[in-house]
């Protein structure tokens, strides 16, 4: 009896050791991925939309139980709120670097991305940002990549469309003096002038303003055919309402930060006729759009907004580069990231040029009709 008990005890010990060994073998190494965007303040809805796309990508890649460098890894998100503020953005960037992130997904705003990008570059950490200002990838850093098309292309398409397709001859400009707003407006002006339009006035505001009546009153006197705004929806929505209250008949046109469900909700009936350009294709026309919509709604319980599909693709490009390099070491997977060539949700062929700009970025022009954004024209992107 005593001998049998010893045998049972020995068997139990062997089983316990085997189970412990199995548990140890299945424990994945954590790989930190940085994220930063405006999670509070007037642009918090952008940050939430942006982060959701990255969360979905991390969950999808982790579900495949990736093995990199001979070890199973699990990606975890190290998220930070940069408040859409350049100074906060650099503080956040240094903290994320100190945290030991292996890659950076963000920032969102060009004004925060550009100063923060130097910190990631100095640390040798690849950064894929939503920022669209041309300057971001023109600094000479090898670590900078985009999720969306540059404003060089977007502003050019929008300016040409306004002058040629819409026949707008007298155009007034307002920008919010951020890297995004000013940069996009500059590109729009160049293209509109080249297409035969005249810029009759250019006024400036800031990204916190909500009262534009003095600027709009001045512009009303010059009777513009179109007012172009370089800025975000949190300013564009009250602006278009004030335009209507002042009796300005010219439509408002803006960039992708105007094209949001939030703009429609705030602006209400005044939104009718507003025009916006957006990097990429309409969601329904994206190669992986339908599947993404279903997955997103199941996970978050709400509809896809504007930026999450691009965030998803950017994150997946980084993860795939790590897998191809068989390493999460930034120095080792960076060259593979630069050589990215893959099908994605937003495009059939996601690839970067030598600056980190998207090779195949499309642009779509939208107009608010019956309270909804309706696509008027798409160029490229497939």
C-alpha positions, 0 to 999 in steps of 0.5 A: 500500500505504501509503495502504491502511494509513493507511485501515485505521488510520483506520478502526480509530481511528474504531471504537475511538473509537466503542466508547469512546463507547458504553462511556462512554454505557452507564456508569451513575451510582451512586446510594447507598442506605443500609441498617442493621440488626443484622448481628451479635449475637443478632438478626443473623438479623433483619438478614440477612433484612431485607437480603436483601429490599433486595438483591433489590429493588436487583437487580430495579430495576437489571435494568430499566436505569433512566434518571432525570434523563436518565442511566442509574443503578445503585443500590448498597447502603451497608450498616451494622451497628447491632448493635440498639443505639441509640447505635451506630444514631446513629453509623451514621446519621451515617456513612451521611449523610456517605457521601452516601446518597440514601435510607435503608432501615432501621433494623430495631429501633424502639430504633435507628430512633427516635433515628437518624430525627432524623439523617436528617430533619435531612439531608432524607433519606427513611427507610423503616424496619421499626420498628413502634413508634408513636413513630417516625412520631409525631415530626412528621418528613416523612421517616419511612415504614414497611415494616410495620404500626404496633404501635398496630394490632398490639397492639390486634388481639392484645389483643382476640383474646387476651381475646375469641377465646381467652377469656383472663381473667388475663394476665401481661405481660413486656416487654424495655424496648426501644421495640418490646417496651414499646410493643407490650406497652402497646398489648396491655394497653390492648386486652386490658383493654378486651375484659374481661381483667385484667392480674394482673402486669407484669414487666420484663427486657432484650433481652440476658437469657436466664434468666427463671426468677425472673420466671416463678416469681413469675408462676406463683404468680398462675396466669395464663391467658396470659403476653404477652411484648413482645420478640424470639425470642432471649428468647422461645425460652428463656423458653418452655422455662423456662416448661415446665420450671417447670410453667407451663401458660399459653401464651406470646403475643408479637409479630412478633419471636417469629414466626420459624423461629429461635424454633421451632428454639431452643424445640423441642417447648416452642414448641407452643401459642405464639401470635404476632401478625405485621404483614401476611398469611401469605406464601401469601396475599400478592398477590405471595407465590408469585412472591416465594418462587420468586425469593428461593429462586433467589437466596439458596438458602433459604426466605423468613423473616419480614421480607424481603417488606416490605423488598422493597416498601419499597425498591421504593416508594423507587425508584418515587418516584425514577423518578416524580420523575425525580430521585434528589434527596431533596427532589424525590422525597420528595413523590412517595414520600409519594403512593405508590400501587402494587401490591406483594408484600405488599399489593394497594395500598401507600400511606402516610398523612400520617405515613408509616404504612401505610394498608392494613396487615394483622395475622395471629394465628398459633399453633404447631401440630405444630412449625409456625406456623399462621395463625388469623386475618387482618385487613386487609392486602389 
